[in-house]
Amino acid sequence: MAKYSTGAKYFAQPGPGNTGKVIKAVAERIEKGGVTQVVVASTSGRTGVRFAKALKGRAQVVAVSHEKMEPKLKEKIISLGGIAEDGTHLPLHGRGMDKVRDAFYTLGQGFKVALEVVLIAADRGLVKPYRDVVGVGGSGEGADTAVVARATPTKEVFSSDKSKRLEVREVICMPLKKKWWD
């Protein structure tokens, strides 16, 4: 039997306490090559700044928020060479996406968010379409999940052209325990 190792890292608990470990895991994955853009969920901008500092010169960081980021944090992301996009839509909360969103939630809040920010970035033209990118999300604040996924616009999630469909290529890291809100 062949040995198989994905290199994925798993955390016991979800939450912002994992952010530093996610940054390290993403940096290690970037060093392996093949991915040059990292899309990070960052409501206030804090997590975006942390990623932009850590990955400066190694990968382009695209920080996205469905709310308004703190202006100084947004400016800092940009000054570090990143892209900061706020006031975005939430494509997995749109009409007809309930089952898709719920399926992603089975892998965790951060997993759903990591894929949603990839969709947002592709919809807004912030990443190269149909190329692999890293998506980073969290369970509340900070980051606890990172995946490599095909940058697909929302309208192509279930495309008849299989080369355009959303596809999770790798799990870089994620928590084993899931966080659910009532």
Residue pairs with C-beta under 8 A, 6 or more apart in sequence:
6 170
6 171
8 170
8 171
8 172
8 173
8 174
9 21
9 25
9 172
9 173
10 173
10 174
10 175
10 176
11 18
11 21
11 144
11 173
11 174
11 175
11 176
12 175
12 176
12 177
13 175
13 177
14 108
14 109
14 110
14 138
14 139
14 140
14 144
14 175
14 177
14 178
14 179
15 138
15 139
15 140
15 141
15 142
15 144
15 175
15 179
16 138
16 140
16 141
16 142
16 143
16 144
17 142
18 138
18 142
18 143
18 144
18 173
18 175
19 47
19 50
19 138
19 142
19 143
19 144
21 173
22 136
22 143
22 144
22 145
22 146
22 172
22 173
23 50
23 51
23 54
23 55
23 143
25 146
25 172
25 173
26 38
26 51
26 55
26 134
26 136
26 146
26 172
27 54
27 55
27 58
29 35
29 134
29 146
29 148
29 170
29 172
30 36
30 38
30 55
30 58
30 59
30 134
31 58
34 132
35 59
35 132
35 133
35 134
35 148
36 59
36 60
37 59
37 60
37 61
37 62
37 121
37 127
37 128
37 131
37 133
37 134
37 151
38 51
38 55
38 59
38 60
38 61
38 62
38 133
38 134
38 136
39 62
39 64
39 117
39 118
39 120
39 121
39 126
39 127
39 133
39 134
39 135
39 136
39 151
40 47
40 48
40 51
40 61
40 62
40 63
40 64
40 117
40 136
40 143
41 47
41 63
41 64
41 65
41 113
41 114
41 116
41 117
41 136
41 137
41 138
41 143
42 48
42 49
42 51
42 63
42 64
42 65
42 69
42 73
42 77
42 84
43 65
43 66
43 67
43 69
43 141
44 65
44 69
44 70
44 73
45 63
45 65
45 69
45 70
45 72
45 73
45 74
45 76
45 77
45 84
46 70
46 73
46 141
47 63
47 136
47 138
47 141
47 142
47 143
48 61
48 63
48 69
48 73
48 74
48 77
48 82
48 84
49 63
49 73
49 76
49 77
49 80
51 61
51 63
51 82
51 136
51 143
52 61
52 63
52 76
52 77
52 80
52 81
52 82
53 80
55 61
56 80
56 81
57 81
59 134
60 81
60 82
60 83
61 77
61 80
61 81
61 82
61 83
62 82
62 83
62 85
62 121
62 126
62 127
63 69
63 74
63 77
63 82
63 83
63 84
63 85
64 85
64 86
64 88
64 117
64 120
64 121
64 124
64 126
65 85
65 86
65 87
65 88
66 86
66 87
66 88
66 89
66 90
67 86
67 87
68 86
68 87
69 77
69 84
69 86
73 84
74 84
74 86
75 84
77 83
77 84
78 84
83 126
85 120
85 121
85 124
85 126
88 120
88 124
89 120
89 123
90 116
90 120
91 97
91 116
91 119
91 120
91 123
91 154
92 100
92 101
92 104
92 112
92 115
92 116
92 119
93 101
94 154
100 157
101 112
104 111
104 112
104 115
104 116
105 111
105 112
105 178
105 180
106 178
107 174
107 178
108 139
108 144
108 145
108 174
108 175
108 178
108 179
109 137
109 138
109 139
109 140
109 178
109 179
109 180
110 137
110 138
110 139
110 143
110 144
110 145
110 174
110 175
111 137
111 145
111 147
111 174
112 137
113 137
113 138
113 139
113 145
114 135
114 136
114 137
114 145
114 146
114 147
114 149
115 135
115 137
115 147
115 149
115 166
115 168
116 137
117 135
117 136
117 137
118 127
118 133
118 135
118 149
118 151
118 152
118 166
119 152
119 153
119 154
119 157
119 166
120 126
121 127
121 133
121 151
122 129
122 151
122 152
122 153
122 154
123 153
123 154
127 133
127 151
128 151
129 151
129 152
129 153
130 150
130 151
130 152
130 163
130 164
131 150
131 151
132 148
132 149
132 150
132 151
132 169
133 148
133 149
133 150
133 151
134 146
134 147
134 148
134 172
135 146
135 147
135 148
135 149
136 143
136 145
136 146
137 143
137 144
137 145
138 144
138 145
139 145
139 175
139 178
139 179
140 179
144 173
144 174
144 175
145 173
145 174
145 175
146 171
146 172
146 173
146 174
147 168
147 169
147 170
147 171
147 172
147 174
148 168
148 169
148 170
148 172
149 166
149 167
149 168
149 169
150 165
150 166
150 167
150 169
152 159
152 164
152 165
152 166
152 167
156 164
156 165
156 166
157 165
157 166
158 165
159 165
